[in-house]
């Protein structure tokens, strides 16, 4: 019995080490482990820093899209980024009659390809320091990388800094940003 217990304990430790290694590759986001085996929505719902984004994705009817195969690159604004918008903006956008506007804003944070920070850096360097990319929502973002710092600039000149890069997902990658990117309207 003692031999079985020792083997069981050793097996548990090995499995625990493997599980830790499986998600240790991804940074923690909003106090939660992010699993590369889960999709964008499955991970985002666990981040306490992205409750506003998750509510907006649900209100916009984009859950199924962001759970699909992708690949996607999502620039994910934090709750603080949404709170920095003019007072009442988020509440107004979450109303059913503003769904189209909400969807436009949200899809301007999504690129229909997987672009890790190293990919963004290479694209920016290849293009003389800034790389323009179309989003799923039809907006154009300007991606820049300087000294390991990645930024995304929207069509209005608002610059969002990537604060947590390369959060791998089963259907793409998330880069946490500190501002909401807005389309020209």
N, C-alpha and C positions, 0 to 999 in steps of 0.2 A: 504494500500500500504506500509506503514511504517513497519507494522508487517511482510509482505512478504520480504521486503528488509533486515530486521533484521534476519529472518530465512535463507535467501539466503546467507548473509554474514557469519552467524554462520556455515552453511553447507560448504561454501568455506573454511573457516578456518579449519574445521574438516578434510576435504578432503586434504588440504594442509599439515596438521599435519600428516595424514596417509601417504601421499606420501613421506614426509620428513623421517618419521620413516622407510618406506620401503627401502630407499636406505642409510639411515644413518648407517645401520648395516655394510655396506661395506665401506672400506676406499676409498677416492678419489684417482684416479690414473691419473697422467699426467694432473692434473687440471680439470678432468671430474668425474662426479658421475658415479659409476659403479652399475648397476642394477642386482640384483640376478635373475630377471625375463628374462634377456636377455642372449643370448649365448656369447661365447668367442669372436667371431668376431664382433658381434654387439657392445660389450663394447670396445674392443681394438681399433676400428676405432676412438673412441672419445678421446683417450689418446694422448696428444701432445708428450708424452715421448716414444711412441711406433710406430711412423710413419715408421721407417725403418723395424721393425718387420712386420707391416701390409703389406708393399710393398713386403717384402720377402715371406710372406704367399700367397699373390696374385700371385707373379711370380712363386712360387712353385706349384701352383694349389691346395692349401690345404684349401681354403675357405670353400668348401662344407663339407670337413671332420670336420673342427673345428666348423661348424654350426650344425653338426649331434648330435644325442642324447647323445653321450658319455657314461659314464662320463670320463672326462679328467682332469688331473692336468697338467697345463702348467707353466713352468718356463719361464717367459717372459722377455728377455733381453731388456734393455732400449736403446734408441738411443746412449747414451754415451757408453754403452757396445759394440755396433757395431762399433762405432767410434774408440774404443781402439784396434780393430783388425789392423793388418798391412795395411798400405796405399794401397788402390785399391782393397782390399779383397771383400768388399761388392759389389762394381761395377762389379767385375768379377763374383761373385756368382749370381748376378741378370741377367746375360746374358743367353739367352735361351739354349745355348749349355752346360751350367753348372747346368741345372735344377736338375739332379739326385743328384749332390753333395749338392745343396741347400736344397733339400727335406731331405736328410740324416741328415744334420745339424739341420734343423728345427724340425724334428721328434725325434731327440735326446733330445729335450726339453719337450717332452710330455710323460706322463705316462697314460696308459689306465685304470685309476681308479681315484676316487676323494680322495685326501689326503690333509686334512687340516694340519696346522702346528702342532696341538696337535697329529694328527695321526703319522706324521713324527717323532715327539719327542718320542712317545711311541715305534714305530718300532725301532728307534735308541737305545733307552734305553734297549729294550728287546734283542737287538743284541750286547750288550756290548759297545754302543756308536756310532756305525755306521751301517747303513742299506743299503745294495746293492739292487738296483731295475733296472729291464730292462725297457727301454723306447720303445715307439711305433716304433722307428727307429732301434731297436736292440742294442742300446748302453747300457752300464751299468753305472749308476750314483751311487755315494756313498752319501747318505743323512746323515747328522749329525745335532744334536741339542744340544746346550750347553747354559744354562742360558737363554732360550727363543730365542736364535739366531739360525736360521736354515741356513745350507749351503748345496750346491750340488757340488760335485766334479766329473769332467768328467774323461774319461779314460786316459787323458793325465796329470792329476794332477791339472788342472785348477780349482780353487775354486771360486764359485759364491755365494755371500751373498744374502739372501733374504732380500730385503729392504722394501717391503710391502707384508705382508702375508695375506692369507685367503680372497681373493677377490672372493666371491662366484658368480657363473654363473649358468644359468639354466641347463648347461650341464657339470658342474664341478667346478673347482677352478683355479684361477691364483695366482701365487706367482711372484712378480716382482723381478728380479735379476740384479746384477751389472756387470755380465760378460757373454759372449757368451760361451756356453758349446760346445765342439768340439769332434767328434768321432775320434777314431784312423783311419787313412786313409793310 
